[in-house]
Amino acid sequence: MKIKEVREIIRGARNIRNSPLGIMWFRGENTELNGVEVSSKMLFLEPGLRGGVFAAMIPGGDIYEMSSSGIKLQLQVDKAVGYPMIGELPHFYVMIKRDKEKGEYIYRYIQSGEVLWTRSYPYRLIEQFGEDYALLWGTIGRHKESACQLIELATGAVLWELDLPGAYIYKVYPYEDKVVIVWFPPMGEEDKSRVSCVEVPSGKIIWENREPRYYQKYGDDKLVFFCSSLWEDGYERGDNHELAELDVRTGAFQTYTFPGYNTSTYVTTVYKDYLFYGTLNYYFFVGAIDLRTHEMLPEVKIDYTPGNLNQISSIGVHEGQLYVEIQTELDHSDIHVLDLDEDE
């Protein structure tokens, strides 16, 4: 794999998002997919939705099915009913609406247009496991942010709850028969950190460790994380950069460092066997790490016209091209497109 020079700049484009159909971004109020305008509205992906690729429009929450031919409205949401979270339209889906007075969220499970059950839970996020189970997690504020529940979709019944008081759940990573849950601790209370792999639906703890990171999925059985911080005086402390790798099957954790590497990482994304990143070392660069060998590829500098705000805001890869958003003003970004030589 080799990263080549910038071949194109998409002016005024921002908010790169990877989707099963390719790369999405905004330009003005429009949504573009692989460089083609698919909607005159700003569409936000809802990855929890099943049965195809769907997008939810904020603030209405209407659901659109996306295809190479464009966007088709599938469900016009009634604000009184709630916001669609998961499902396979039109067969079943879950609607969620916040009850501000009780600090809970009202869930409605709908199948073929019929409401099968309505329940309240203290969680606002949901991850689905097949057609049978879903994990509820995430709150606004500090209420129940340390816990999660597995429910049976057919009935809404809670099968188990996990709680790590004092910590908060950063993210959950669903697999077919298990879920990896990452808890971060309060500052200075590392003993409350935790990564748990839990069997679905039994709730059995398969393994645990204390190595939480802002992981991304790699393949079927790995989570990876890369971070680096720039030290202005060049002082190499030894822990200001690392590639962390977690084996989902066993919980084995390992880190890799790059002696002499001194830069600040902005964003990362995993594509095939590589972790791509955007970084700052007085100038902007993009690079990649081969996740099989844990070696760095040569970085490529990106030239741009600086503004009042300069940062790499998002990154994505699709069909042999690397897309990098450089934000120069609060209201302006450009996407730089670089070719990848995947045979070299």
C-alpha positions in Angstrom: 0.0 0.0 0.0 1.3 3.4 -0.9 -0.4 6.8 -0.3 0.1 9.0 -3.4 -0.2 12.8 -3.8 -3.4 14.8 -3.7 -5.2 14.5 -7.0 -8.3 16.6 -6.4 -9.7 19.1 -3.9 -13.5 19.1 -3.4 -14.2 22.7 -2.4 -16.7 23.5 0.3 -17.2 19.8 1.2 -17.2 18.6 4.8 -18.2 15.9 7.3 -16.9 12.7 5.7 -18.7 9.6 6.6 -18.0 6.0 5.6 -21.1 4.0 4.6 -21.7 0.6 2.9 -22.4 2.4 -0.3 -19.3 4.6 -0.2 -18.3 8.0 1.1 -20.8 10.6 2.1 -20.2 14.3 2.7 -22.1 17.6 2.9 -21.6 20.5 0.4 -23.7 23.4 1.4 -27.0 22.0 2.5 -26.7 19.1 0.1 -25.7 15.5 0.7 -23.3 13.8 -1.8 -22.5 10.1 -2.1 -19.3 9.3 -3.9 -19.3 12.7 -5.5 -22.9 12.6 -6.7 -25.6 14.7 -5.1 -28.3 12.4 -3.7 -30.3 14.8 -1.7 -30.8 18.6 -1.4 -31.1 18.0 2.4 -28.5 17.2 5.0 -28.8 13.5 5.8 -27.2 11.8 8.8 -26.5 8.1 8.8 -28.2 6.1 11.5 -26.0 2.9 11.7 -28.4 1.1 14.0 -31.0 0.8 11.4 -31.1 -2.7 9.8 -32.4 -4.1 6.5 -30.4 -1.8 4.2 -28.7 1.6 4.5 -30.9 4.3 5.9 -30.4 7.9 6.8 -32.2 10.1 9.3 -32.8 13.8 8.6 -32.3 16.1 11.5 -34.4 17.5 13.1 -37.4 15.7 11.7 -35.9 12.2 11.9 -37.5 11.0 8.7 -36.0 7.7 7.4 -34.6 7.4 3.8 -33.4 4.3 2.0 -30.2 5.0 0.2 -29.2 3.3 -3.0 -26.9 4.1 -6.0 -29.9 5.6 -7.7 -30.6 8.1 -5.0 -32.7 8.6 -1.8 -36.2 7.2 -1.3 -38.4 8.2 1.7 -39.3 5.1 3.7 -40.8 6.5 6.9 -42.1 10.0 7.7 -41.7 10.2 11.5 -44.5 11.5 13.7 -42.8 13.6 16.4 -45.5 12.4 18.9 -44.4 8.8 18.4 -40.7 9.3 18.7 -37.4 8.8 16.8 -36.6 5.6 14.9 -33.5 3.8 16.2 -33.3 0.2 14.8 -35.3 -2.0 12.5 -35.9 -3.5 9.2 -38.5 -1.4 7.5 -41.4 -2.1 7.0 -41.3 -5.3 9.1 -40.1 -4.1 12.5 -38.4 -1.1 14.2 -38.0 0.6 17.5 -39.1 4.1 18.2 -37.6 6.1 21.0 -38.8 9.3 22.7 -37.4 11.1 25.7 -39.6 11.7 28.8 -37.9 14.8 30.3 -39.9 14.7 33.5 -39.0 11.2 34.4 -35.5 11.2 32.9 -36.3 8.1 30.9 -36.8 7.1 27.3 -40.0 5.6 25.9 -39.5 2.7 23.5 -42.1 1.4 21.1 -41.6 -1.9 19.3 -43.5 -1.8 16.0 -43.9 -4.8 13.6 -45.8 -4.4 10.3 -47.3 -1.2 11.6 -48.6 -2.6 14.9 -47.2 -1.5 18.3 -46.4 -4.8 20.1 -45.1 -3.2 23.3 -44.3 0.1 24.9 -41.7 0.4 27.8 -39.5 3.0 29.5 -35.8 2.6 30.0 -33.1 5.0 31.3 -31.0 4.7 28.1 -31.1 6.5 24.8 -28.8 4.3 22.6 -29.5 0.8 21.2 -27.5 -1.8 19.4 -29.2 -4.8 17.8 -28.2 -8.5 17.8 -30.0 -10.2 15.0 -33.8 -10.0 15.3 -33.9 -11.2 18.9 -32.0 -8.9 21.2 -30.8 -5.4 21.7 -28.4 -3.7 24.1 -29.5 -0.4 25.6 -26.9 2.1 26.9 -25.9 5.7 27.0 -27.6 8.6 28.8 -27.7 12.3 28.8 -25.9 13.7 31.8 -24.8 11.3 34.6 -28.0 9.3 35.1 -27.2 5.5 34.6 -24.3 6.3 32.3 -22.3 3.5 34.0 -24.8 0.7 33.1 -26.4 -1.1 30.2 -29.2 -3.6 29.7 -29.9 -6.4 27.3 -33.5 -6.7 26.3 -35.5 -9.3 24.3 -37.0 -7.5 21.3 -40.1 -9.7 21.1 -41.2 -8.6 24.6 -39.0 -5.8 25.8 -38.1 -7.8 28.9 -34.7 -7.0 30.5 -32.5 -10.1 30.4 -29.6 -8.6 32.3 -28.0 -5.4 33.4 -24.3 -4.6 33.9 -23.2 -1.6 36.0 -19.8 -0.2 36.9 -20.6 2.6 39.3 -18.5 5.7 38.9 -17.4 5.0 35.4 -19.2 5.7 32.1 -19.7 3.6 29.0 -17.9 5.2 26.1 -19.0 2.7 23.4 -20.2 -0.9 22.8 -19.0 -3.1 20.0 -21.6 -5.7 19.0 -20.7 -9.1 17.5 -23.0 -11.9 16.5 -22.9 -13.7 19.9 -21.1 -11.2 22.2 -20.6 -7.5 22.9 -17.5 -5.7 24.0 -18.2 -2.8 26.4 -15.7 -0.1 27.1 -16.0 1.9 30.4 -13.8 4.9 31.1 -13.1 6.0 34.6 -13.3 9.5 36.2 -10.0 11.4 36.2 -7.5 9.8 38.6 -9.6 6.7 39.3 -8.1 4.2 36.9 -9.2 1.3 39.0 -12.7 2.0 37.6 -11.7 1.5 34.0 -12.9 -1.7 32.4 -13.3 -3.5 29.1 -15.8 -6.4 29.3 -16.7 -9.0 26.7 -20.1 -10.4 27.4 -21.9 -13.3 25.9 -25.3 -12.6 24.2 -27.9 -13.5 25.4 -26.6 -15.2 28.6 -24.8 -12.2 30.1 -21.8 -14.4 31.0 -18.5 -12.5 31.2 -16.1 -14.1 28.8 -13.2 -11.9 29.7 -12.3 -8.5 31.2 -9.3 -6.2 31.3 -8.5 -2.6 32.3 -7.4 -1.3 28.9 -10.1 1.1 27.6 -9.3 3.0 24.5 -11.3 4.8 21.7 -11.2 1.6 19.7 -12.3 0.9 16.1 -13.2 -2.5 14.7 -10.6 -4.3 12.6 -11.7 -7.5 10.9 -13.9 -10.0 12.8 -11.9 -10.3 16.0 -9.7 -7.2 16.7 -10.2 -3.7 18.1 -7.5 -1.1 17.4 -6.6 2.4 18.5 -3.8 4.8 17.4 -3.0 8.1 19.1 0.0 10.4 19.2 0.7 13.7 20.9 3.2 16.4 19.7 5.8 17.6 22.2 7.1 21.0 21.2 10.5 20.4 22.7 10.9 17.0 21.1 11.0 15.3 24.4 10.2 11.6 23.9 8.4 10.5 27.1 7.8 7.0 25.7 4.0 6.9 26.1 2.9 9.9 24.0 2.1 7.6 21.0 0.9 4.0 20.7 -0.9 1.6 18.5 -3.1 -0.6 20.8 -4.6 -3.9 19.7 -7.2 -5.9 21.5 -8.1 -9.5 20.7 -11.9 -9.8 21.0 -11.7 -13.6 21.4 -9.3 -13.7 24.4 -9.0 -10.1 25.7 -5.3 -10.1 25.0 -4.0 -6.6 24.8 -0.8 -5.4 23.2 0.7 -2.0 22.3 3.3 -1.0 19.7 5.3 2.2 19.7 7.3 4.0 17.1 10.6 5.4 18.4 11.2 9.0 17.5 7.7 9.6 16.2 6.5 13.0 17.4 3.2 14.4 16.1 -0.4 14.9 17.0 -3.1 12.6 15.6 -6.4 14.1 14.6 -8.6 11.4 13.1 -8.3 7.7 12.1 -10.2 5.1 10.1 -9.7 1.4 9.4 -9.7 0.2 5.8 -8.9 -3.4 4.9 -5.6 -4.2 6.8 -4.6 -0.6 7.4 -5.3 2.1 9.9 -5.3 5.5 8.1 -4.7 8.7 10.1 -4.5 12.5 9.7 -1.8 14.2 11.7 -0.1 17.5 12.5 3.6 18.1 12.9 3.7 21.9 12.0 2.2 20.8 8.7 -0.7 18.4 7.9 0.2 14.8 6.9 -1.7 11.6 6.2 -0.3 8.2 6.9 -1.2 4.6 7.6 -0.2 1.7 9.7 -0.2 -1.9 8.3 -2.2 -3.7 11.0 -0.6 -7.1 10.0 3.0 -6.0 10.5 2.5 -2.9 12.7 4.7 -0.9 10.5 4.1 2.7 9.4 3.8 3.7 5.7 5.6 6.8 4.5 3.5 9.9 5.3 2.3 12.4 2.6 2.1 16.1 3.2 -1.2 18.0 2.4 -0.8 21.6 1.3 -3.7 24.0 2.0 -4.4 27.7 2.5 -4.5 28.3 6.3 -7.4 30.2 7.9 -8.4 31.1 11.5 -9.1 27.4 12.3 -6.9 24.7 10.9 -7.5 21.0 11.6 -8.1 17.7 10.0 -11.8 17.1 10.9 -12.7 13.8 9.2 -11.2 11.0 7.1 -12.5 8.1 5.0 -11.4 5.6 2.3 -13.4 4.2 -0.6 -12.4 2.3 -3.7 -8.7 3.1 -3.6 -9.0 6.7 -2.7 -8.3 8.5 0.6 -10.6 11.4 1.5 -9.3 14.0 4.1 -11.3 17.0 5.3 -9.3 20.0 6.3 -11.3 22.7 8.1 -9.8 26.2 7.8 -12.7 28.3 9.2 -15.7 27.6 11.4 -17.9 27.6 8.3 -15.5 26.3 5.7 -13.8 23.0 4.9 -12.4 21.3 1.8 -11.9 17.6 1.1 -8.6 16.6 -0.3 -8.6 13.3 -2.3 -5.5 11.2 -2.5 -5.0 8.0 -4.6 -3.9 4.8 -3.0 -1.7 2.3 -4.8 -3.0 -0.9 -3.1 -0.5 -3.2 -5.0 2.6 -1.4 -3.9 
